[in-house]
Amino acid sequence: MPTAQIFTHILELLAALAASYYWVRTKDRTVRYFVYYLWFIVLVETLGMYPYLYDLTDNAFIQKIANSKMRHNYWLYSFYNPTTVFLIGRFLIDNMRNKTIHIIIRSLSLGYIIFAISYFLYTGTFFEQSLPYDIVVSTFIIFLMVLLYLRELMDSEKILSFYKSPILMVLIVLTLWYICITPLFIYEKHFVTNNPSFIAFHYFFIGTANIILYSWYIFAFLFSLRYKMRLVTK
């Protein structure tokens, strides 16, 4: 496994721990679904490493998986983005008051999940490939949901104290991350087999983006926690 990938997994775990620590110390239930989201990433990314075991062990169970439909980890990532959209949506709902926007977010999340289930039931490719253009769809939905959140935020007094909470900080960097990496995945199928330079750039860019993303998550939760603890001690 590449060193950069190991480092990214460590940052994912640290981000989940930082968010959990913030939640425990502040008792702020509005971040709970983002905490679930971060631990979901840790779980999927950890389980998704099992193909690396094929060349490292002769364990009968591992070899049985290697010779089954589960050889590739496509199935594990099939509902990665739909689940992510659902968790981010619930996170936003917990931080918004507009009931109409709640309905819109729920509809977007549920519609995406239904589409994913319907697609795999119809095509029977659950173990063969991930959902086509799922990164594009999830980017659009998350971008739209964040815009709805920002619209409500601008109309409230919360905008005056946004720096006291990690919510806006993590949403902005998450949205930027999706916008930046989506073009790479769109063109990946066209270049990945014919252009070694694109492969190298792809891994470098994704690795760098992930390092910035999870490092920012860690900073956002610890900085906000430090600010709140300061207020408590005054």
N, C-alpha and C positions, 0 to 999 in steps of 0.2 A: 504494500500500500504506500502511495506517495506520502512524503513527509508533510507536504502542504495539506493533504486531506486529513491526516492525523491531527494536525494543529487546528484545523477547522472544527473537527469533532470535539476537541478539548474546549474550544471557545463556545461551541453550542452548549456544552454541559455547564460551563461557567456562567453563561447567560441565563440558563434555566435556574441555576442556583442563586444568582443575584436577584432575579425576579421573585423567586420563592422567598428569599430572605427579606426582600422589601415587603412582600405580602404579609409575612409573619410578624414583622416588626410594626407595621403601620395598621394592620387589620383592614386594609383598603380592599374591599371585595370587588371594586370596579376593575381590578387588574387580573382577577382570577382566571378569566378565559385566555388572557395572553400568557399567563403562566402555564395553563394547560397546553396552549399552542407550542410553547418552547419545549416542554417535556415530550410532546408528541413528535417534534422534530428529532429530539435526542433518541427516542425509541425507534423511529423509522430508520434514521441514519445508522443506528447501531445494528439493527436487524438486517439492514440492507447490505452489510459488509460480508454476509455469509459466502458469496461466491469466491472471496479471497481464500476461503478454507479448502477449496477443492485441491489446490496444489500443495497445501501445507500438512494435510493429514490423510490417513487411509481409513479413518473412522467409517464404519459401515453405514451409520445413519447419514453422515455427510455425503458419502458417495451415492447413497440412495436418492438423496435430494438432487445431486448432480445429474442423475440419469432420469429425472422425472420432469414433469411440466414446470416445476418450480426451479429449474436450473438457473434461469435468469430471474432477477428480482423485479421484473416489470410489474408483476401482480401486486407487489408490496407498495409500489408507487402509483398504482392505478387510481387510488382514492386519496392520494397525498394532497393534491391541490383542492379537490372538493372539500376535504376535511379541514384544510387550512382556511378556505373561504368561510366555512361554517363557524370555526372558532374565532376568526377575526371579526366576523359579523356579530357574533354574540358579545364579543369584547366591546364593540362599538355601541351596541344596543344598551349595554350596562352604563355607558357614558353619555347617553343621549336621552332627551325627554320627549321629543316629538314622536307621537304614536304612529303618524303616517309614515315617517321615515323608518320606524321599526318594522312596519309591514313591508315596505320596499326591500329592506335588507333581508328579512326572513324569506321573502319571495325569491330574491336573487340566489340566496344560499340553497334553498330547497330545490329551486329549478335546476341549478347546476348539478346537485346530487342526483336528482331524478334522471337528468340527461345522461350522466355517467353510467348509472345502473342500466338504463335502457340501451345504451350503446353496446355495453359488453354482453348483455343478454341477447341482443340482435346479432352481433358479429361473432360472438364466441371467442374473442381474442384476449380474454382476461389474462392468460398466462403468456401471451405472445408479444404484447406491446402495451405501452401506456396510452392514455387517452390522447388522440390526435389534437395538437394545438391547445392542449390543456393550459399551458403556460400563458398563451395569449388570452384565453377566456378568463382565467383566474386573475390575470393582471388587469383586465378591463373591469371586472367586477370589484376587485379590491380598490382600484383607483376611483371608481364611482362611489363606493361606500365611504371612502375617506373624504371625498369632496362633499358628500352629504354631512359628514361629521363637521368639517371645517365651516360649512355654511351655518350650521347651528351654533358652532363655537363663536363665529363672528357676531352673531346676534345676541350673545349672552355676555355676562360680566366675567366669565371664566377666562376670556382672552387676555384679561389684565393680569392674570396670575398663572399663565400656562407653564411657566418655568418651575412652578412648585410641584408639578406632577410629571411623571415620565410618559404620560399618554401621548401627547402631541409629538414628543421627541421620537418615540419609537414608530409612530405612524408615518411620519415624514420620511425617515430613513428606510422603512419597509417599502413605501411607495416608490421611492427613488431606486431602490434595489430592483424591484420588479420591472420598472421602466428601462433600466440599464441592461438587464440580462435578457429580456424578452427577444430583442433582435438577434442575439446569438443563437437562441433555440429555433427561431424561425428559419435561419439560413443553415443550420447545422446539417440537415439531411442533404443539402445541395453541395456542401463543401467538405464534410468530415471524411469521406472516403477518398477524395481526390487531392486534398491539400493538407499535407503534414503541418505546414506553417499555421493553418487555421486551427488545427487540433491543439498545437502548442499555445496559440493565443487564447483559444477557448478556455483551456484549463487555467492559464495564468489569470485571465480576466475574472472568471468565476471564483477562483481561489481568493483573489484580491478583494473582490466585492463581498464575499462571505466574511472575510477577516474584518473588513470595515463594518459590516452589518452587525455581527455579533459583539464586536468590541464596543460599538455604540450602544447596543442594548445594555451591556454591563455598565457602561458609564452612566446611561440615563437612569437606571434604577438605583445605583449607588449614590449618584449625585442628588437625586430627589430625596432619597432616604436621609442623606446627610443634612439636607436643608430642613426636613421635617423634624429630625432629632434635635436640631439646633433650636427650633421654635419651642419644643417640649421642655428643653433645659433652661429656657429664658424665664 
